Amino acid sequence: MAVAAASAPRIENRSGGFSLRWLGNALAHGYVWAWLAIFALPFMATLAYSLRTPDGIWTLSAYQYVFGSFKENLLLSVQTTVITIVINLLISVPAAYAIVRYPLPGKSFILSALNLSLYTPAAVMGVSLVIAYAFLFRIPQTMTGLIAAYVVGTFPLMLVPVIVALRDLPMVFEEAARTLGATRMQTFWRVELPLLGPGISAGILLTFVIIFNEFLVTLFIAGPSTTTAALRVYNLTRTAGFQPSTAALATTMQLVSFVVVLLFFRFFGSRYLKGTYLI
């Protein structure tokens, strides 16, 4: 009896501790889901608007425009985004290697200048690019000018994550490879570059999200034959108002972005970003 009486408070304490833990978990889940609902509400409202006619009938008729002329704008956005990512990679990886591994004079100033587009207003950048491309390079309203503008605007988004990854990469890997007879290029391609996966993956994701949905700089640079999907949605909203067909185009863009990000995390994030900000 004495043993049972002594153990009763412990059971009570455990029950109370379990209740507090359960309440804490419930509040945490409720907090996260509440903010998720707030953040997702505009996109869900756009989806619902695209599925209804002015008479209140639910239909998919607005999405016929997605498979019409908007398909060309969507493919153009994908094409410019992929080309920009490739160019950014070809530029940023050697630049990051030079900045981190070599004693460049004025390194801080160079890095700040390379990141200039990150803290320049988009309207100011658009005007500057129009002046430069029209009067200096003679490529206004062309595909080349559009991709060049995207590279200028997003290059730091690729450069900075690669620099961070390279700084966190111990020199011991490079030294071990060189000791085993590898040349400098073999060491870079077979040892260092694969270990830069987290930085490269983050740069690719950031570049895609910005470029695929960019319209303000595009508004200054794009011509009649280089109207991207985001710019098409903006132009339709400005000229015809917010129609269900425009909502369908916006929903399609959002769905494409969402699917690409999910696939990216599925095939690349689980390998390179695990332990950084993915759980």
C-alpha angles and dihedrals in degrees: 000000000000091000092049092048091050093050095048096079091050091055089048091051092049090050090049092048091050091051092051091048091049091049091048092050091047092051092047093050091045091050093051095045092047092056091043089056091049093049094044095044097087092051093046090048090052090050092050091047091052091055097053132074122217086262091059096253118144111233144145093224093111090064093066087085090060090065092043128059093333089069089071091052091049093050090048090054091050092047095050091045094053093045091049092051092051093048092046090052093049091051104036102048095057090040092052091047091052093047096048103035102037130059099241116181113242092015094159092051092047092051092048091050092049089054092051094113092058093067098032116102111250092235091053091048091049093053092045092050092048091053093046096045095043100046105022109031100021093223104119118156094002134125089247092053092048094052091044089053091051092050092050091049099045105029092100090054088064097036100052098053090047091050091051092048092047093049090052091050109098117232089228091085092055092044092049092051092048090048090054091056103266118145122234092261093046090051091051097047100038103032115018102035095054089049090055089067096114093053094043092047092050091048093050092050094047092047093050095049093049100041099042091053099036117122110144098070088035088057090064098039108034123093132201092281096044102057108145125207094259092049091048091054091048093049093049091049091050096046105032103021125237103321127172088251090056089048089052091054091048091048091050091053091049091048092050091050092047094049093047092050092048092049090046092054090043097054104023109016095058089055105037107019100043109123094018107079103327119090 
